[in-house]
């Protein structure tokens, strides 16, 4: 029961962070994270955005579509290869990011980055065993937590 309680604490911390972001800026956590990546990498393409966020390219495309619809980013054809696009944050997107309570990628990725390597390895192995027992869908690994928790809009 103690382990279950600890999972609840983690999930509630994640959900609380996403809810605070949504309350402050009207965007879900994955949208804010994508917006931040685009700001930090002007001209990034959708494939590189997906790789940077460790999500499926179709998920990144959906996030980009939402950010375009909200007029927070712009998308232009790359001058070198017209099949690729370049994404840029618009001033309205910068305004949103200035109001976001960090970390932009979420509290869980931020906390995991700060754990020692040995702890991360143990955690990965132990969670791997749990995932096998749950017979969980491994493809869920490419879905941002904000979308799993129901905090992000779905296109």
Number of C-alpha atoms within 10 A of each C-alpha: 6 7 8 9 10 11 12 12 12 14 15 12 15 19 20 13 20 27 18 16 22 17 12 13 16 14 23 22 29 25 24 28 22 21 27 18 21 24 19 12 16 12 19 20 22 23 16 16 23 20 13 14 18 14 18 18 17 12 19 26 16 16 26 23 15 18 20 16 11 12 14 19 22 17 18 13 14 15 10 7 8 10 8 15 17 18 23 21 24 15 12 12 21 15 12 17 19 10 11 18 14 15 15 20 19 23 17 15 13 13 10 13 10 9 11 9 11 9 11 14 12 11 13 12 12 11 12 12 12 12 13 11 9 9 9 11 9 9 9 12 12 14 16 22 21 22 17 10 12 12 18 22 15 11 8
